[in-house]
Amino acid sequence: MFVSASERWVVVGLDNGGTCNNATVLDAVGHFLVDRLVETPSLVLEGPEVAVEALAKALDQVLALTGVTGRSVRAVGLDTPGPASADGVISSKGATNFSEPAWHGFDFRGALEDRLGLPVVYNNDGNAAALYAHHACFGAEAARNSSISAIVGTGLGGGVIEAGHVVKGVAGMAGELGHVHIPLQGLLGEGQPMPVCNCGFVGDAESVASLTGIEKNLLPYWLTRFDGHELGDVPIGKAAKLLRGYAENGDELALKIFEQQAMALGRLFTIAANFTDPSAYFVGGGVVEAAPRFREWFLTRVRAHTQLREEQERAATFALVPDLDMAGARGAALAARDTLTDPWRATG
């Protein structure tokens, strides 16, 4: 595709979710051309062909909104929930958002690239959010810094950023922070069972620091310690989703659970400190999509449970992932831009 020297070029970021696609546009000098969510239905439950077409429509809509012509688009960034390969092939066993058999082993990135006739760069949603958090924090100094992001949602995702780029690993499985085993001594309460992750691991970070961890492992235990608590009369899945609101209001049971989650993340970050010694630690996800007082309390507790050396304490930053509802699309766009400005590093 030829773009004249007089016409600026852009990349588009597409964040694919279970219900909606979110799109953004990033220009050549690093400015995002939209400052809000631009959502369209993702239609993933209707199968791959429909979902790919829905992403094409999301691209058309965001271009129309920003007044950018299609001929200005040099590349597209795509992020989706996992598990998927580094190149965007959905797991052969499917995934939560991609449960229909037609999705199993589907080359999502390749199919979108064929549909659009443009290069498509893939990241999972945790890596995309981590990349955006890194660039939002460090700006022009992004390439001189590293970071770790933990995104707490239904599971525990995240990403490792080194010198401004996502670390993917040989099989695309780097940055699976949720499945790092953490020390549990002093974290669990008296008689609290060992937490089990949906992946089958016992005692990994996700088994504690996730909505699934609350539902399966933490809330059932703490309800036995707070006899008569009103959440005991609510179905456990619904109660787990209500818990953050209770914590925002100072409920003791809820704060016990989120203290355990903060401790798990702190221990995870302690491992990172001794393994990669990053410039920054970011926390995002549903756990911090909360009232300002609670999310600041939670971040403070994560930092308190992260054991850093004095030199690291002075140098490292702790922060929340900014603009979380837009972080995926923006990170996907940044990854696409990297393929144009530094293609060797972008594929590493």
Long-range contacts (C-beta under 8 A, 24 or more apart in sequence): 1-71, 1-73, 1-74, 1-117, 1-118, 2-71, 3-71, 3-72, 3-74, 7-69, 7-71, 7-72, 8-72, 9-72, 9-73, 9-74, 9-340, 10-68, 10-72, 10-73, 10-74, 11-73, 11-74, 11-75, 11-76, 11-77, 11-333, 11-336, 11-337, 11-340, 12-59, 12-62, 12-63, 12-73, 12-75, 12-76, 12-77, 12-333, 12-336, 13-76, 13-77, 13-79, 13-128, 13-328, 13-329, 13-330, 13-331, 13-332, 13-333, 13-334, 13-336, 14-55, 14-58, 14-59, 14-76, 14-77, 14-78, 14-79, 14-112, 14-329, 14-332, 15-79, 15-125, 15-128, 15-328, 15-329, 15-332, 16-42, 16-44, 16-51, 16-55, 16-78, 16-79, 16-80, 16-81, 16-97, 16-108, 17-42, 17-81, 17-97, 17-125, 17-328, 18-42, 18-44, 18-81, 18-96, 18-97, 21-54, 21-55, 21-58, 22-58, 22-325, 22-326, 22-328, 22-329, 23-58, 23-59, 23-61, 23-62, 23-329, 24-62, 24-326, 24-329, 24-330, 24-333, 25-62, 25-63, 25-66, 25-68, 25-333, 26-330, 26-333, 26-334, 26-336, 26-337, 28-337, 30-337, 32-330, 32-333, 33-66, 33-68, 34-62, 34-65, 34-66, 36-326, 37-325, 37-326, 38-62, 38-65, 44-97, 44-98, 44-103, 45-100, 47-100, 47-102, 47-103, 48-102, 48-103, 48-106, 48-108, 48-111, 52-108, 52-111, 52-112, 52-115, 53-115, 55-112, 55-115, 56-112, 56-115, 56-116, 59-116, 73-118, 74-118, 74-119, 74-340, 75-118, 75-119, 75-120, 75-121, 75-336, 75-337, 75-339, 75-340, 76-112, 76-113, 76-116, 76-118, 76-119, 76-120, 76-121, 76-336, 77-120, 77-121, 77-122, 77-123, 77-128, 77-329, 77-331, 77-332, 77-333, 77-334, 77-335, 77-336, 77-337, 78-108, 78-109, 78-112, 78-120, 78-121, 78-122, 78-123, 78-332, 79-122, 79-123, 79-124, 79-125, 79-127, 79-128, 79-328, 79-329, 79-331, 79-332, 80-108, 80-122, 80-124, 80-125, 81-124, 81-125, 82-124, 82-125, 82-126, 82-157, 83-124, 84-108, 84-122, 84-124, 84-172, 85-171, 85-172, 86-122, 86-168, 86-169, 86-171, 86-172, 86-173, 87-122, 87-172, 88-120, 88-122, 96-154, 119-336, 119-339, 120-336, 121-332, 121-335, 121-336, 121-338, 121-339, 121-346, 123-166, 123-331, 123-332, 123-335, 124-157, 125-151, 125-157, 125-328, 126-151, 126-157, 126-158, 126-159, 126-175, 126-177, 127-158, 127-159, 127-166, 127-168, 127-175, 127-331, 128-159, 128-327, 128-328, 128-329, 128-330, 128-331, 128-332, 128-335, 129-157, 129-159, 129-284, 129-321, 129-324, 129-327, 129-328, 129-331, 130-158, 130-159, 130-160, 130-161, 130-166, 130-175, 130-282, 130-321, 130-331, 131-159, 131-161, 131-165, 131-166, 131-331, 131-334, 131-335, 132-321, 132-322, 132-323, 132-326, 132-327, 132-328, 132-330, 132-331, 132-334, 133-280, 133-282, 133-284, 133-319, 133-321, 133-322, 133-327, 133-331, 134-161, 134-164, 134-280, 134-282, 135-164, 135-331, 135-334, 136-322, 136-323, 137-280, 137-282, 137-317, 137-319, 138-164, 138-279, 138-280, 145-278, 145-279, 145-280, 146-276, 146-277, 146-278, 146-279, 146-280, 147-278, 147-279, 147-280, 147-281, 147-282, 148-177, 148-269, 148-272, 148-276, 148-278, 148-280, 148-281, 148-282, 149-281, 149-282, 149-283, 149-284, 149-321, 150-177, 150-205, 150-209, 150-265, 150-268, 150-269, 150-281, 150-282, 150-283, 150-284, 150-285, 151-284, 151-285, 151-321, 152-209, 152-210, 152-211, 152-261, 152-265, 152-283, 152-284, 152-285, 152-286, 152-287, 152-288, 153-210, 153-211, 153-285, 153-286, 154-210, 154-211, 154-212, 155-198, 155-206, 155-210, 155-211, 155-212, 156-205, 156-206, 156-209, 156-210, 156-213, 157-285, 160-272, 160-276, 160-278, 161-278, 162-276, 163-345, 165-338, 165-342, 165-345, 165-346, 165-348, 166-335, 168-348, 177-205, 177-268, 178-204, 178-205, 178-206, 178-209, 178-210, 179-204, 179-205, 179-206, 180-204, 180-205, 180-268, 180-271, 181-205, 182-208, 182-264, 182-267, 182-268, 182-271, 183-267, 187-260, 187-263, 187-264, 187-267, 188-260, 189-221, 189-222, 189-225, 189-256, 192-221, 193-217, 193-221, 205-264, 205-265, 205-267, 205-268, 208-260, 208-261, 208-263, 208-264, 209-261, 209-264, 209-265, 209-268, 209-287, 211-240, 211-241, 211-286, 213-261, 214-240, 214-243, 214-257, 214-261, 215-239, 215-240, 218-257, 218-260, 218-261, 219-243, 219-257, 222-253, 222-256, 222-257, 223-253, 225-253, 225-256, 226-252, 226-253, 229-253, 244-286, 244-287, 244-290, 244-294, 247-290, 247-294, 248-290, 248-291, 248-293, 248-294, 258-287, 258-298, 258-301, 259-301, 261-287, 261-298, 262-298, 262-301, 262-302, 262-304, 262-305, 263-301, 263-305, 265-302, 265-305, 265-306, 266-301, 266-302, 266-303, 266-304, 266-305, 266-306, 266-307, 267-305, 267-306, 269-302, 269-306, 270-305, 270-306, 270-307, 270-308, 273-306, 273-307, 273-308, 273-309, 273-312, 273-316, 277-312, 278-316, 279-315, 279-316, 279-317, 280-316, 280-317, 280-318, 280-319, 281-306, 281-316, 281-317, 281-318, 281-319, 282-318, 282-319, 282-320, 282-321, 283-318, 283-319, 283-320, 283-321, 284-320, 284-321, 284-324, 284-327, 285-321, 285-324, 288-320, 288-321, 288-324, 289-324, 295-320
